[in-house]
Amino acid sequence: MLVVESVSPSSVTLDRVAKPAVYAEQGIPYFWRVDSLVGEGPRLQVYRLDAATGAYVLDMELGPGEHGGLTAPWPVTLDMIEFVMPHKR
């Protein structure tokens, strides 16, 4: 299972603190957050649930113009230019 969350200006604490805690409590193994309220543009934060601690561990963070690859929950290459502005291809 994977949850993808977008941080909203009206619910920052809920999106950044409360919801991830609930997802971890429910045992959801992967959690991605799109946060456009920090830095110079949207950032994708990729977390996985650490079974030993029951908390999410940040595996990767990508910002505008960056790209990276993941193997879990499935193999995927992420390009933030494509992710954020697909019309710019």
C-alpha positions as CSV (number, residue, x, y, z in Angstrom):
1,M,0.0,0.0,0.0
2,L,1.0,3.5,-0.7
3,V,-0.5,6.8,0.4
4,V,0.3,10.0,-1.5
5,E,-0.5,13.2,0.4
6,S,-0.4,16.8,-0.8
7,V,0.2,19.5,1.8
8,S,-2.4,22.2,1.9
9,P,-2.0,25.7,3.3
10,S,-5.1,25.3,5.3
11,S,-4.0,22.0,7.0
12,V,-0.2,22.0,7.3
13,T,0.0,20.4,10.7
14,L,-2.6,17.8,9.9
15,D,-0.8,16.9,6.6
16,R,2.7,16.9,8.0
17,V,2.2,15.5,11.5
18,A,-1.2,13.9,12.2
19,K,-1.9,12.1,9.0
20,P,1.5,10.4,8.7
21,A,1.2,9.2,12.4
22,V,-2.2,7.7,11.6
23,Y,-0.8,6.0,8.4
24,A,2.1,4.6,10.4
25,E,-0.2,3.4,13.1
26,Q,-2.3,1.6,10.4
27,G,0.9,-0.1,9.1
28,I,0.8,1.5,5.6
29,P,4.3,0.7,4.4
30,Y,4.9,3.6,2.0
31,F,4.0,7.3,2.2
32,W,4.8,10.0,-0.3
33,R,4.3,13.7,0.4
34,V,4.1,16.5,-2.1
35,D,4.9,19.7,-0.4
36,S,4.8,22.9,-2.3
37,L,4.9,25.2,0.7
38,V,8.7,24.9,1.2
39,G,11.5,26.0,-1.0
40,E,11.3,27.1,-4.6
41,G,8.7,24.7,-5.8
42,P,7.0,21.4,-5.1
43,R,9.1,18.7,-3.3
44,L,8.4,15.1,-3.2
45,Q,9.3,13.3,0.0
46,V,9.4,9.5,-0.1
47,Y,9.0,7.6,3.1
48,R,8.9,4.0,4.1
49,L,7.7,2.5,7.4
50,D,10.4,1.2,9.6
51,A,9.1,-2.0,11.2
52,A,11.4,-1.7,14.2
53,T,10.3,1.8,15.2
54,G,6.9,2.0,13.7
55,A,7.8,5.4,12.2
56,Y,8.4,6.6,8.7
57,V,12.0,7.0,7.5
58,L,12.8,9.5,4.7
59,D,14.3,7.5,1.8
60,M,14.4,10.3,-0.8
61,E,13.5,13.9,-1.4
62,L,13.3,15.4,-4.9
63,G,12.8,19.1,-5.7
64,P,12.3,21.1,-8.8
65,G,14.4,19.8,-11.7
66,E,15.6,16.7,-9.9
67,H,15.1,13.1,-10.7
68,G,15.7,9.7,-9.0
69,G,14.7,6.1,-9.0
70,L,12.9,3.9,-6.5
71,T,12.7,0.1,-6.2
72,A,9.7,0.0,-3.7
73,P,6.8,-0.2,-3.6
74,W,7.6,-0.8,-7.3
75,P,10.4,0.2,-9.6
76,V,9.9,3.7,-10.9
77,T,11.9,6.7,-12.1
78,L,10.6,10.0,-11.0
79,D,11.4,13.2,-12.8
80,M,10.1,16.3,-11.0
81,I,10.0,18.3,-14.3
82,E,7.6,15.7,-15.7
83,F,5.8,15.3,-12.4
84,V,5.2,19.0,-11.8
85,M,4.9,20.3,-15.4
86,P,4.1,17.5,-17.8
87,H,3.1,20.1,-20.5
88,K,6.8,21.2,-20.7
89,R,7.9,17.9,-22.4
